[in-house]
Amino acid sequence: MALTLEEVRKIATLARLRLSPQEEKKFVHQLGHVVDYIDQLQRYPSAPPTMAAAPVAEADDRVHDCLPRPELLANAPAVLDRFLVVPEVKAAEGKGASGGREG
């Protein structure tokens, strides 16, 4: 199924993507192939959905001991003292950077 340039622009808008004119032209062709592939997949009958793909053993739902701290920290990419170091998470500028508190 061939997509139009206007359809690609609408998809980009819905996905909140900014595409250059060159990218729009490129995606007309590429997204057309994706839609064709989806159409092919829909031709095949599918089995009715089941509640569980595999039986779950009761033993899977029991409390277990935690991983020992030295073993956990040995696999961490960064450690400070006895703690994992993770990237700082910041709000985008002007979007709740104060955490809802006025300053």
Residue frames relative to the residue before (quaternion, step in Angstrom):
aa qw qx qy qz dx dy dz
M 1.0000 0.0000 0.0000 0.0000 0.00 0.00 0.00
A 0.3004 -0.7552 0.5581 0.1672 3.53 -0.70 1.04
L 0.2578 -0.7503 0.5890 0.1534 3.55 -0.95 0.88
T 0.4217 -0.6789 0.5362 0.2713 3.53 -1.20 0.54
L 0.6531 -0.4971 0.3952 0.4125 3.54 -1.26 0.33
E 0.6388 0.5303 -0.3219 0.4551 3.58 1.02 -0.78
E 0.6438 0.5106 -0.3258 0.4677 3.63 1.01 -0.76
V 0.6368 0.5118 -0.3268 0.4751 3.58 1.01 -0.77
R 0.6375 0.5171 -0.3294 0.4665 3.60 0.98 -0.77
K 0.6493 0.5092 -0.3189 0.4663 3.59 0.98 -0.82
I 0.6404 0.5112 -0.3222 0.4741 3.60 0.97 -0.85
A 0.6503 0.5140 -0.3154 0.4620 3.59 0.93 -0.87
T 0.6407 0.5173 -0.3224 0.4669 3.59 0.99 -0.79
L 0.6662 0.4996 -0.3025 0.4637 3.58 0.92 -0.90
A 0.7099 0.4226 -0.2452 0.5073 3.57 1.09 -0.73
R 0.3899 -0.7471 0.4454 0.3023 3.57 1.35 0.01
L 0.3913 0.6923 -0.4924 0.3538 3.51 0.94 1.03
R 0.2265 -0.7306 0.6221 0.1670 3.56 -1.10 0.68
L 0.0578 -0.8168 0.5739 -0.0125 3.55 -0.50 1.20
S 0.4371 -0.6518 0.5480 0.2893 3.52 -1.11 0.71
P 0.6671 -0.4886 0.3561 0.4352 3.62 -1.17 0.29
Q 0.6364 0.5212 -0.3322 0.4615 3.59 1.05 -0.73
E 0.6540 0.5047 -0.3096 0.4708 3.58 0.99 -0.83
E 0.6112 0.5488 -0.3530 0.4479 3.60 1.00 -0.77
K 0.6699 0.4927 -0.2991 0.4680 3.59 0.88 -0.92
K 0.6360 0.5312 -0.3173 0.4611 3.56 1.02 -0.84
F 0.7089 0.4693 -0.2636 0.4558 3.59 0.90 -0.93
V 0.5063 0.6132 -0.4398 0.4174 3.62 1.14 -0.38
H 0.7032 0.4560 -0.2513 0.4842 3.55 0.88 -0.98
Q 0.7096 0.4816 -0.2705 0.4375 3.60 0.77 -1.07
L 0.6869 0.4651 -0.2948 0.4743 3.60 0.85 -0.89
G 0.5690 0.5796 -0.3778 0.4445 3.59 1.15 -0.54
H 0.6492 0.5052 -0.3061 0.4791 3.58 1.03 -0.80
V 0.6317 0.5273 -0.3323 0.4610 3.59 1.00 -0.78
V 0.6622 0.4959 -0.3038 0.4725 3.58 0.90 -0.91
D 0.6222 0.5320 -0.3381 0.4644 3.61 1.00 -0.76
Y 0.6569 0.5099 -0.3085 0.4619 3.58 0.95 -0.86
I 0.6376 0.5120 -0.3265 0.4741 3.59 0.97 -0.81
D 0.6254 0.5291 -0.3340 0.4661 3.59 1.00 -0.77
Q 0.6353 0.5210 -0.3300 0.4648 3.60 0.98 -0.77
L 0.6698 0.5091 -0.3029 0.4476 3.58 0.89 -0.90
Q 0.6552 0.5277 -0.3172 0.4376 3.58 1.03 -0.72
R 0.5698 0.5995 -0.3839 0.4106 3.61 1.20 -0.27
Y 0.6626 0.5035 -0.3042 0.4635 3.58 1.17 -0.54
P 0.4475 -0.6789 0.5014 0.2957 3.59 -0.92 0.86
S 0.2200 -0.7693 0.5843 0.1356 3.55 -1.08 0.66
A 0.5348 -0.6135 0.4746 0.3352 3.53 -1.20 0.56
P 0.5583 -0.5914 0.4390 0.3819 3.59 -1.08 0.56
P 0.5490 -0.6281 0.4267 0.3494 3.60 -1.00 0.71
T 0.2377 -0.7536 0.5965 0.1404 3.54 -1.15 0.67
M 0.6254 -0.5585 0.3911 0.3796 3.55 -1.23 0.38
A 0.8035 0.0130 0.0130 0.5950 3.60 0.94 -0.81
A 0.4420 -0.7018 0.4923 0.2641 3.55 -0.90 0.89
A 0.7920 0.0370 -0.0005 0.6094 3.57 1.08 -0.70
P 0.5568 -0.6066 0.4316 0.3682 3.57 -1.06 0.64
V 0.2973 -0.7457 0.5739 0.1623 3.56 -1.08 0.77
A 0.3508 -0.7448 0.5305 0.2019 3.54 -0.73 1.04
E 0.5691 -0.6116 0.4260 0.3473 3.57 -1.06 0.71
A 0.5969 0.5961 -0.3578 0.4005 3.57 1.08 -0.69
D 0.5941 0.5926 -0.3655 0.4028 3.62 1.16 -0.48
D 0.7356 0.4109 -0.2152 0.4937 3.58 1.20 -0.45
R 0.4738 0.6496 -0.4607 0.3759 3.55 0.87 0.95
V 0.5541 -0.5955 0.4676 0.3460 3.54 -1.22 0.54
H 0.0749 -0.7833 0.6170 0.0151 3.55 -0.97 0.94
D 0.6045 -0.5338 0.4360 0.3995 3.55 -1.27 0.35
C 0.5267 -0.6213 0.4806 0.3251 3.54 -1.18 0.62
L 0.6029 -0.5147 0.4574 0.4029 3.52 -1.31 0.30
P 0.4968 -0.6576 0.4578 0.3335 3.63 -0.81 0.87
R 0.6050 -0.6125 0.3771 0.3415 3.57 -0.96 0.94
P 0.6661 0.4901 -0.3455 0.4435 3.67 0.77 -0.80
E 0.6492 0.5101 -0.3177 0.4664 3.59 1.01 -0.75
L 0.6352 0.5181 -0.3202 0.4749 3.59 1.02 -0.82
L 0.7095 0.4639 -0.2677 0.4579 3.58 0.79 -1.01
A 0.5906 0.5789 -0.3701 0.4231 3.61 1.12 -0.55
N 0.7237 0.4200 -0.2370 0.4936 3.59 1.15 -0.58
A 0.5267 0.6543 -0.4029 0.3635 3.59 1.27 -0.13
P 0.5039 -0.6590 0.4601 0.3163 3.59 -1.03 0.71
A 0.8015 0.0243 -0.0070 0.5974 3.61 1.14 -0.59
V 0.0389 -0.7950 0.6044 -0.0327 3.57 -0.94 0.97
L 0.0543 -0.7565 0.6506 0.0372 3.55 -1.13 0.75
D 0.7950 -0.0409 -0.0602 0.6022 3.57 -0.51 1.24
R 0.7543 -0.3244 0.2498 0.5132 3.62 -0.54 -1.12
F 0.6098 0.5764 -0.3265 0.4351 3.59 1.22 0.39
L 0.5085 -0.6101 0.5127 0.3260 3.54 -1.26 0.52
V 0.2663 -0.7294 0.6058 0.1731 3.57 -1.06 0.74
V 0.0310 -0.8004 0.5982 -0.0255 3.56 -0.76 1.09
P 0.6095 -0.5525 0.3979 0.4061 3.61 -1.15 0.44
E 0.5052 -0.6369 0.4933 0.3096 3.55 -1.12 0.72
V 0.2402 -0.7567 0.5930 0.1344 3.56 -0.98 0.85
K 0.0248 -0.8024 0.5954 -0.0309 3.54 -0.71 1.12
A 0.4780 -0.6355 0.5186 0.3142 3.54 -1.15 0.65
A 0.5751 -0.5690 0.4525 0.3752 3.55 -1.19 0.55
E 0.6083 -0.5804 0.3937 0.3717 3.56 -1.06 0.73
G 0.8199 0.2060 -0.1741 0.5050 3.57 -0.84 0.99
K 0.7041 0.4108 -0.2687 0.5131 3.59 1.24 0.03
G 0.8183 -0.2751 0.1369 0.4859 3.55 0.32 1.22
A 0.2433 0.8052 -0.5117 0.1751 3.58 1.14 0.53
S 0.6691 0.4922 -0.3084 0.4635 3.60 1.14 -0.52
G 0.4763 -0.6908 0.4347 0.3273 3.59 1.25 0.02
G 0.6834 -0.4869 0.2878 0.4615 3.56 1.14 0.53
R 0.6442 0.4968 -0.3268 0.4811 3.59 1.27 -0.02
E 0.3584 -0.7117 0.5614 0.2235 3.53 -1.02 0.77
G 0.5306 -0.8304 0.1598 0.0584 3.40 -0.91 0.96
